[in-house]
């Protein structure tokens, strides 16, 4: 149940980001939002740790600000994967990717506060 709530929160975050930012566009219904949230979660689970490991020096050198670039790159990669799979999700520029990643992160973070963890 916790996983479904977090997935729904990520989908809502993608929807809010698309609604607030003109550089992020979602064509399709709620199903597209859930698929994009799933792709984004898989990209963050599989690709992001490798990218963070390879760019550890830059993360330390910029005092963690490079993590914003990594998050934006993961959202951009999600856009490319979703588009290649035939889903209507587009991130037009890097600035929109940065702001969109921040919005989605805030949405998933607030949902993690609302949903208790199992021990």
Secondary structure as the mmCIF struct_conf table of DSSP 4:
data_model
#
loop_
_struct_conf.conf_type_id
_struct_conf.id
_struct_conf.beg_label_comp_id
_struct_conf.beg_label_asym_id
_struct_conf.beg_label_seq_id
_struct_conf.end_label_comp_id
_struct_conf.end_label_asym_id
_struct_conf.end_label_seq_id
HELX_RH_AL_P HELX_RH_AL_P1 UNK A 2 UNK A 20
TURN_TY1_P TURN_TY1_P1 UNK A 22 UNK A 23
STRN STRN1 UNK A 24 UNK A 27
BEND BEND1 UNK A 28 UNK A 28
HELX_RH_AL_P HELX_RH_AL_P2 UNK A 30 UNK A 46
TURN_TY1_P TURN_TY1_P2 UNK A 47 UNK A 47
HELX_RH_AL_P HELX_RH_AL_P3 UNK A 48 UNK A 54
TURN_TY1_P TURN_TY1_P3 UNK A 55 UNK A 55
HELX_RH_AL_P HELX_RH_AL_P4 UNK A 56 UNK A 61
TURN_TY1_P TURN_TY1_P4 UNK A 62 UNK A 65
HELX_RH_AL_P HELX_RH_AL_P5 UNK A 66 UNK A 84
TURN_TY1_P TURN_TY1_P5 UNK A 85 UNK A 86
STRN STRN2 UNK A 88 UNK A 91
BEND BEND2 UNK A 93 UNK A 93
HELX_RH_AL_P HELX_RH_AL_P6 UNK A 94 UNK A 114
BEND BEND3 UNK A 115 UNK A 115
HELX_LH_PP_P HELX_LH_PP_P1 UNK A 116 UNK A 118
#
